[in-house]
């Protein structure tokens, strides 16, 4: 990592959008101006998910990460951050791409909420049927 600050990389999941910046040194993870463990409310599953790309390329404490995230819930935000970090690392060093791709960390999960259809209460929930 020869440069001090890198460009923004985006990760998306459901309605959550995360913009990730890698910063040389430090090793801290800041989400919306707060430490990651505080922002994720101590959710170990979310923290493990976020740090997965860093563990794959063995950079846990070597680079700082600044994240701006909005929309969705905490789990969707964590998965969006994970994708953003993976994309940033693969752009940083092309040799990381193969190992990240092998673990499935560069694949965007395109599933999102299904639209509501007319005549139904929700996307698939129908009104109660009355025979008489």
Long-range contacts (C-beta under 8 A, 24 or more apart in sequence): 1-62, 1-63, 1-92, 6-88, 6-91, 6-92, 9-84, 9-85, 9-87, 9-88, 9-91, 10-84, 10-87, 11-79, 11-80, 11-81, 11-82, 11-83, 11-84, 11-85, 11-86, 11-87, 11-108, 12-80, 12-83, 12-108, 13-72, 13-76, 13-77, 13-79, 13-80, 13-83, 13-108, 13-109, 14-71, 14-72, 14-73, 14-76, 14-111, 14-112, 14-113, 15-71, 15-72, 15-76, 15-112, 15-113, 16-69, 16-70, 16-71, 16-72, 16-73, 16-76, 16-77, 16-79, 16-80, 17-69, 17-70, 17-71, 17-80, 18-67, 18-68, 18-69, 18-77, 18-80, 18-81, 18-83, 18-84, 19-67, 19-68, 19-69, 19-84, 20-65, 20-66, 20-67, 20-81, 20-84, 20-85, 20-87, 20-88, 21-65, 21-66, 21-67, 21-88, 22-63, 22-64, 22-65, 22-85, 22-88, 22-89, 22-92, 23-63, 23-64, 23-65, 23-66, 24-63, 24-64, 25-62, 25-63, 25-64, 26-63, 26-64, 27-60, 27-61, 27-62, 27-63, 27-64, 28-64, 28-65, 29-64, 29-65, 29-67, 30-64, 30-65, 30-66, 30-67, 31-67, 31-69, 31-81, 32-67, 32-68, 32-69, 36-67, 40-74, 40-78, 41-74, 43-74, 43-78, 45-75, 45-78, 46-74, 46-75, 46-78, 47-78, 49-78, 49-79, 49-82, 50-78, 50-81, 50-82, 50-85, 52-82, 52-103, 52-105, 53-82, 53-85, 53-86, 53-89, 53-100, 53-105, 54-85, 54-89, 56-96, 56-99, 56-100, 56-103, 56-105, 57-89, 57-93, 57-96, 57-99, 57-100, 59-89, 79-109, 83-108
